[in-house]
């Protein structure tokens, strides 16, 4: 232990993190902190900090619109053909679903995993996890199968999420068909590049974005489990969309027809200024362009029919072939910085809650992997049938807007 203790201190000195040494020396049980330090990729942390000093640059000439298929404008026989292809995959047990549920309900004023948030839908309130489970159960009954369900949690909410499902009897879903796995994490550093400490006297860490889902699927063994179950197509969606259609045979059918490995279901943007990422192409490859990255003039461009050129909103409704997921799991994605208010333990052992953003949180985005593929199938769908996200406590994409969309859909 003494040897590792000294090695940890040396690493901190070499990497300009000497302030951690005092926490190390004061700790009554330094083993965990020593282990953290010895396993830390300081070169990666240094590169991440240096990246915060570089401005985001986007060349408009590199961005082009993307082609899509509007399901509601297809001839009925074509829709039927797509659906029959997808239904065959589902009925033959070659299909699995993954839900990204690593976040907390903080922005909703909810303590606990976002999936445990109670939504005031009719005729009675339901938890987000409950809504998703009931949706999958209906699909299982429709196709005479039990679809394997993989739920990505985080270090922060994994135990609470599993306990919640246990407490509620998995809402009637077969327990053996649900697999939980955790996403990756990265240390938090302040705006001067210094690592922050958490309440337990350890280096503060946070989930490293939904882009870690690919590597996490592989590292956890979930990807291998899918292969053993002969899964061929995998749907990945976000936990906070209570109208999420996780089993869409037409999406599978379109992807197979196009000979693509990835696909996404989109909705049209409400307006050019809607704060949502859109699908496009960068340097000839599929991409999602964040609303903050696309110039205003481009966001307002329309085609000959008066529709937005960049109007295919990302609803986080993704489909992957098994080959695509295996490929994605081996790709090191770039990290994006977010400046946030992050509490920390100061040198006197006092917990500080900053009033202004004070720290960098680094996240990889799952859609960045699309640029490693030649093409993607895009299926445009109706917003009122597929997209009712809960992201904000009030206003747009809030429990109230989602509740209305959910109630309207289920009353029809």
N, C-alpha and C positions, 0 to 999 in steps of 0.2 A: 504493500500500500504506500509506503514511504517513497519508494521509487516513482510510482505513478503520480504521487502528490507533487514531487519536484518537477517531474516532466510536464505536468499540467501548468505549473507556474511558469516554466520556461516558455511554453507555447503562448501563454498570455503575454509575456514580455515581448516575444518576437513578433506578435501580431497587434501590438498597440492596444492591448486590452488589460493593462496592468491593474485597472481599478477593480477587476474581479478578484484579484489576489486577496484583498482584505475580507471578502465574503468567504473565500476558501479557508482562510486562517481562523475566522471566527466560528465557522460551522462546527456543530457538535457531531454531525454525521456527514462528512464531506464526500463520501464515496460516490453518491449520485452526481454531484457537481463535477467531481474529477472525471467520472465516466463521460459526462456531457462534453467536457472540454477535450478529452482525448479523441472523441468520435467526431469532433466538429471539423468541417471543411473550411478552414480559415482562408484558403485561396479563393474559394467560391464567395465567401462573405466579403472579401476585399473587392472582388470584381463587381459584386452586386452594389456595394457602396459607391464605387467609381461610376457605375452606370446611372446613379441618381443625378450626377452632375451634367449628363448629356441631355439636350433637348430632344423631344420626339420629332422626328422628321418624316413627313409623308410626301412623296412626289405624286401629284395628281395624275401625271401621265402613266403611272404604274397601275392605276385603278381603273377597272372596267366593270360594266354591269354583268350580271350572271344570268344565264338562261334558266327558266323554270317551267314547270307544268302546273297549270291551274286545274285542280281536280274537278272543280265545279263547271268547267267549260269543256271537259272531255266528253266525247260521245259515250252513251251508257254502256255500249258493248266493250269499249276500251277500258272503262273503269272495272267492269266485270272481269275482264281478262287479267288485269293487274291484281285484282283481289283474289282470284282463284290461284294465281301463282303464290301469293303470300300465304293464303289459307293452308296450302299444302305444306309449306314449311312449318307452320304453327302446329298443325294436326300431327305431323310426324315427329314432334318434340325436338325440333332443331332451333328453337327460339328461346331467348332468355331476356330478362329485363333488369336493368341496373338503375337505381335511384341514388342521386347525389344528395346526401342529407347530413353533410358535415357542419353546417352552420347553426348558429344560435339565433333565437328570436329576439335579439337585443333591440333591433330597430322597430320591432312591434311592441316593445315594452313588455315582452314575455321572457320570463326566466326559464331557460331550458332549451333543448333542441327545437329548431323551428318546426319540425314534424309533429311536435307535441302541442302545437298551438291549436286552440279550440276555435273553430270558425262558426259563426252564428247562422248556419244554413237552415233551410226548412226541410222537413217539418221539425227537426231538432238539431241542435249544434253537434258538430262532429269534428274530431281531431283531423289534422291534415293526413297523418299516417292512416287513419281510419278510412278516409275518403279514397286514398290511393289503393288501399287493400281491397275495399269493396269493388273498385273498378276492375282490379285484376281478377277477383273472384268471378265477376260477371263474364269476363273473357274466357276464363277456364271452363265455365259451364257451357259457353257458346261452342267451344272447340273440343270439348271432351278431354282436356289435358289439365295438368298442373304446371304452370310455367315457373321455372326456377327464377327466384327473385334475389338479386344481390343488392345490398344496401351499404353505400359508402358513408361511414361515420368519420369522426375525427377523434384525436386524442382527447379533446375537450368534452365531447358528448357521447362517446362510445358506450360507456357503462350505463349512462342514464337512458340512452336509446334502447338498449337491449332490455333493461329493467322495465321500461315502459311497455314494450311489446309483450314481455312475460306477464306483466300485471293485467294486461287486457286480452290475454289468451290469443295473442297474435291476430286478433280481430277475425278469427276463424280461418286464417290461412295455415296450411300445414307447416309446422315449425321446421321440419326437416328440409323444406323447400326454400327456406330463407337463409341466406349467408350474409353475415356482417363482415365488413373489412374496413380498415382505417386508411385515410388518406395521409400523405406525407406532411411534414412540418419543417419550418425554418425558424432560426432565431430572429428576434426583434432587435433592431438597433436604433439608437436615437439619431437625430439629424447631423450629429458630428461623427457618426460611425461607431459609437460605443454601444456594446451589448447591454441590454436592460435585464434587471433581475426581477423574478416574480415573488409572490408572497411567501413561497416555500424556500427562498434562498437559492433557487436554481435560475439558470439563464432562461429568460422568458422566451417561449416559442409560440408559434401560431401556425395554423394550417396554411399550406403553401399554394392554395388555389385549386380550382377544379381541374387544371391541367395535369395534376399529379394522379388523376384517376387511372391513367394508362399504366404507369409504373406501379401504382398501388395494387391494381388488379393482378399484375404479374408477381410482385413481391409477396403478396398475401397468399398466393396459391389459388386464387379465385379463377384466374384465366386457365390454369391447368385443369381445374375442376370442370370448367365449361367444356374444355376439349374432351375430357373423359366422358362427359354426358352427350357428346356428339352435337354440341350446339354449333350452328352455322351462322346465325344472325343475332345480333345483340342490340337492343334499344337502350339508349341512355337518356335519362331526363332528370330535371331538377325537382326537388321535393316541394317547392313552393307554388307549383302550378296545379290548382285543384280541378282543372279541366284537362289535365294531361292525358292524352290518348296514347297509352303505352303499347297497345297492340293494334297496329294499323297495317293490315295485309296489303293495302294499295301502295304504301311506302316501300314495303319489301319488294313488291312486284315491280315497281318503277325502277328500283335500284338494280334488280336482276335484268330487267329489259334493257337498261342503259349500259349494262356490263361495267357498272361502277362498284367500288368497295365501300363507299360511304354515301349517306343520304341525310336529308334534313327536311322536316316539315316546317313551313313558315306561315306567317300571316302578313298582310300588307300593313305598312305603317299608317297610323291614323293621320299623321301630318309629317312634313319634312323635319319638324323640330321634336318629334317624339324621341325620348331618351332611351333608345334601344339600338343595339348593334344590327347591322344589315349585312346580307351576303353580297359578295362581289368577287372580282378576280384581281389578284395582285401578281404581276409578271406572268400572267397566264394560268395561275393556279388558284383554286378556290380559297376564299378567305372570309372572315367576318371582320367588318370594319366598324369599330366602336363609334358611337355618336359623337364623342369628343374628338375623334381623329379625322372625321370627314368634313372638308370645307363646306361652308354654308351654301355656296353656289352649286356644288355638286349635289348636296342633299336635296336641293329644290329642282334639279333637272328632271324633265319629263320626256316620255317617248311620244310617238305620233298619235297614240290613243289618249294622251293626257295623264298617263300613269307615271308614278315616280320611277326613274331609272334605277335608283337605289332604294327600293321600297320593300324588299323581302326581309322582314324582321326576324331576327334570331329568337326562336322560342325555346331554345335548348331542348329540342326534340330530335335526337340524333340516332341514326342507324349505322351499324358497322358490320362488315363481314368479320368472321373470326380472323382471317388473314390481315385485315386492316387493324384490328386491335393488337395483334401480335407485333405488327410493324410499329404501331404507335407507341407501344410499351418500351421500345428500344430507342426512341427519339428523345434527346435532351432539349426540352422546350426553353425558350427565353423567359425570363421573369420580368414582370411589370411591377413598378413601385406604386404604393399607395401611402400617402402621408396621413397618419391617424393619431388620435389621442390615445395613448397607451399608458396605463398606470404602471408604476415601478417602485421597487424598494430602494430607498436612498442609502447613502453610506452610514447613516445613523440608525438604520433598521426601521425607518418610518415609511409607510406606504403613501405614495404621492399620486394624486389624481390630477393630471394637468388640465388646464382650462383651454389650452390651444393645442393643435396638432404638434406632436413632439417626436414622432418616431416613424420609421419606414417599415412597412409590411410588404413583403415580396410575394407575388403570386404568379403562377403560370396559368394560362387560359387554355382550356381544352380545345378550342377552335383553332388555335395556332398550328395544331398538327395538320390541319387541312391543307396547308401550303406544301406538304410533302406528298400530296396526291395529285394526279393529273386532272381529275374532275370529280364533281359531286352531283348527285341527283337532288333537285329541289322540288318539293311538292307543296304548292300553295294551298292553304285550307282556310276555312272560315274562322275568324277570331272567336266568334261567339260559341263555337263548337270545340275549340282546342286550347284557348289561352285565357286563363284567369289567374294571373300571378299575384302572390301576396308578398310584397317587398317593403312597403311603407305603412306606418301606423295610420296615416290619413291621406286623402287625396288620391292621385293615380296609383294603380296597382296596390290598393289597400284591402283589408278584410271586407270593407263595405262594397267596393267595386267587384271583388271576386265573388262575394256572396250573391250579388245580383245576377252575375253571369251564370253562376252555378244553378241558382234557383230557376232561371229562365230556361236553361238547357234541360233540366230534369223535369220541367213541367210540360215540355213539348212532346 
